[in-house]
């Protein structure tokens, strides 16, 4: 089997496990909160702690793969993720659960970026879009089956059982990597920027902990603000440090590539908006509309089904119209569909909700495929490892900010009405706010050149012949 086919399928095992885990958990959040005696909004920490852990350890994933071998790091990452899953299943308090999710994130920080790095180094650029689509099709099966599976397990058994799903999947990934991965190493690797790793990791962790714990969840309000301030200072110190060292752990100089810059900045804005969906949607259906986890999961899977369908035609759309046109218009359409979620009520027919989620999933999937492909269109192969780390850090941080931002607007809407409990009418402002952020990303994509990304999409720019007036 060709490398462009087998390597994406192996990496997809890790993505399948990670995506299944996140979607199963999102459906079960209200039940977990009730079992632990916590405010459902406080469970945003379970989502953000995982994403923050990813952001901390992803920057050294490329260095670890170059130092110890991609296959070795990938297999150990799967093992750590499985250990974190067992710790989640054993959790009996919010603090324990957040710590277990952080451990899961340590594994996720290595397995997906390292797998993607193997893919980028093994597949020719001309086959990159198709390879990425092949990678994400099996991985998207996780979000399709995750919500109904999580709802079924939570309703019929107990939420703790949802974390045992990862064990057989992780074992399969270890076996596949052992057989099909080359243990790729980079002999001319730069030294690890240990001080930069400490500054960036501590800064990002403090910043996101402060933002996510606002509202007196897990930490007192004064400590939340202190963490946020410390995070800003530490991140500032890292920026100063990165300008003085030759090989910083997060290479911000890679933003000099126009396509990479647009993918990181515009993609981050888009993900801030869409990152709130797995948090807001199950809460709206269960807390706002009174559905049980099973029926909630049977509705929310529609978005993943739409994304799965779009992966089959995304490459053809990009070849036909080009990256700039597709990403600019698609960002606006996807944002509008996201805002429509806030118009749902308990009386909205489920068929209508499913249809909107299905179409919205299609447009979001097209955007993610385009962003992931164009990010590396112009990056020099020598910079690929560092670019993968930076793009992954930006992705996870934006998703984490999306959860925190969506939760903040949701809680603010409830407090605006003079109550502490969350009701159906509070979700409209939250969906509108995150949709606006997603729509703003179109401005970044509009700045791209018309021919941007043509090398990886195969799109040909047809230019009019100069007329006599033009001459």
C-alpha positions, -999 to +999 in steps of 0.1 A: +000+000+000+013+035-009+029+056+019+003+084+012-024+059+022-010+037+050+007+065+071-025+086+074-044+056+085-019+048+113-020+084+125-058+083+123-058+058+151-045+084+175-069+110+161-098+086+164-091+079+200-086+116+209-117+128+190-139+099+204-127+108+239-135+145+236-169+140+221-180+112+245-169+134+274-187+165+261-220+146+260-214+133+296-204+166+312-238+174+328-240+139+343-204+141+356-211+175+372-242+162+389-223+131+402-195+153+416-219+180+430-204+207+408-219+235+387-220+222+351-201+253+339-173+243+362-167+213+340-152+236+314-120+230+334-121+194+323-120+205+287-095+234+291-071+215+313-066+189+285-062+216+259-037+235+281-017+204+286-015+200+248-003+236+244+024+231+270+039+199+257+033+202+219+063+226+215+087+198+225+070+171+205+090+178+174+123+179+193+114+146+212+106+129+179+139+141+164+158+130+195+142+096+204+125+087+171+090+093+159+078+057+164+091+055+199+075+088+210+042+080+193+039+047+211+048+061+245+023+089+239-005+065+233+004+047+266+003+079+286-030+088+271-044+054+281-031+059+317-048+093+318-080+077+307-079+052+336-072+081+360-103+099+347-124+068+353-112+067+389-119+104+396-142+114+424-136+152+426-133+181+402-096+186+411-088+150+405-107+149+373-089+181+360-055+166+369-063+133+351-074+152+320-041+171+322-023+137+322-043+127+291-032+159+274+005+150+280-001+119+258-022+138+233+005+165+229+029+139+216+008+114+197-011+136+172+017+162+164+043+135+160+020+114+139+013+144+117+050+151+114+056+116+101+028+123+076+043+156+064+078+140+060+065+109+042+040+124+017+049+145-013+034+180-013+013+174-043-005+146-024-008+165+009-044+176+006-056+141-002-034+126+025-048+150+051-083+141+040-075+104+042-061+110+077-092+128+090-119+106+075-113+077+099-106+101+127-140+118+121-157+085+127-149+092+164-170+124+166-198+106+147-202+077+171-189+095+202-220+116+212-245+087+209-221+063+224-213+086+253-250+093+258-258+056+258-231+046+282-239+075+306-277+068+305-275+029+306-244+024+327-223+051+343-201+079+329-169+063+342-172+036+316-167+061+288-130+063+295-124+025+290-132+030+253-097+043+248-079+012+259-084-012+229-080+018+205-047+028+221-034-008+220-043-010+183-024+022+176+007+009+193+006-023+173+001-004+140+028+021+147+052-007+155+046-023+122+042+006+098+061+037+112+097+044+104+116+055+135+124+089+119+151+109+137+169+141+128+206+139+135+211+176+130+185+186+156+190+218+176+194+217+214+163+219+235+154+254+247+148+244+283+143+279+296+119+287+268+100+256+275+096+265+312+086+301+304+061+292+277+047+262+295+042+281+328+029+311+310+003+293+289-008+272+318-012+301+342-030+322+316-055+295+307-060+284+343-068+319+352-093+324+323-109+290+327-113+292+365-131+326+364-164+325+381-150+310+413-147+275+398-118+255+415-100+287+425-111+319+443-116+349+420-085+367+433-063+336+425-079+334+390-069+370+383-034+364+397-029+334+375-040+354+344-016+382+353+012+358+359+005+341+326+007+374+307+040+383+324+056+349+317+044+348+281+059+383+277+092+370+291+092+342+267+087+366+238+118+385+249+137+353+254+128+339+220+144+369+203+178+362+220+182+325+214+190+307+182+166+279+185+135+289+206+111+261+216+083+280+198+095+297+167+074+328+161+097+338+132+078+312+111+050+336+108+070+352+080+054+327+056+022+344+045+002+312+041+014+299+075+006+332+091-029+333+077-035+297+088-023+303+123-039+337+130-071+332+109-074+296+119-071+305+156-099+331+154-121+305+136-114+279+162-121+302+191-157+304+178-161+267+169-142+255+200-171+264+222-196+241+203-187+208+221-192+226+255-223+247+247-244+224+226-247+194+250-254+218+278-281+235+258-298+203+249-296+187+283-299+217+308-318+240+285-341+216+267-343+188+292-330+160+270-312+130+285-275+123+274-286+096+249-310+118+230-286+147+232-258+126+217-282+113+189-286+150+179-251+164+182-235+136+161-250+153+130-222+179+130-195+152+128-215+134+101-215+165+080-178+170+085-172+134+075-190+139+042-172+172+034-138+154+037-146+134+006-150+165-016-129+191+001-099+186-022-120+191-053-135+223-040-101+238-032-088+228-066-118+244-084-119+277-065-086+282-047-078+286-010-084+324-006-119+324-022-130+293-003-116+302+031-129+338+030-165+330+021-166+298+040-156+315+073-186+338+070-211+311+061-199+288+089-201+316+114-237+324+104-246+287+108-230+287+142-251+317+153-283+299+142-277+274+170-286+301+195-320+304+179-330+269+188-357+264+215-371+234+233-399+234+207-376+234+177-382+201+158-352+178+162-351+173+124-344+210+120-317+210+146-300+180+130-302+196+096-285+228+108-258+209+126-252+187+096-248+216+072-227+236+097-204+206+102-198+205+064-187+241+062-165+239+094-149+208+080-140+224+047-124+253+066-103+231+088-091+211+058-081+242+040-064+258+070-044+226+078-033+222+042-023+257+034-004+261+066+025+241+053+023+250+016+053+274+016+071+261+047+107+249+041+111+212+049+138+221+074+112+242+093+084+216+092+089+202+127+089+237+143+059+248+121+039+217+132+045+225+168+036+262+165+004+255+145-006+228+170+000+251+200-021+278+184-049+253+176-052+240+211-050+274+227-077+288+205-099+258+213-093+263+250-100+300+247-132+292+229-145+270+257-136+296+283-151+324+263-183+305+256-187+297+293-180+333+303-207+346+280-231+319+291-226+326+327-228+364+321-261+360+304-275+341+334-262+367+358-276+395+336-311+380+342-304+380+380-300+343+385-273+317+390-288+288+371-284+283+334-316+283+312-323+279+275-325+316+268-289+321+280-274+301+251-284+326+224-259+353+234-232+327+239-236+312+204-238+347+188-206+359+206-185+329+195-200+331+159-188+367+156-152+357+165-153+329+139-166+353+112-138+378+119-113+352+107-124+359+071-103+391+072-071+371+077-078+348+048-088+377+025-053+391+028-039+360+010-027+362-026-052+347-051-027+319-060-019+311-024-017+273-018-019+264-055+010+240-051-009+218-026-044+221-041-036+219-078-057+251-084-048+270-115-052+308-116-065+319-149-053+353-157-068+375-185-046+384-214-035+420-214-057+442-236-045+471-256-057+495-230-038+476-203-007+476-224 
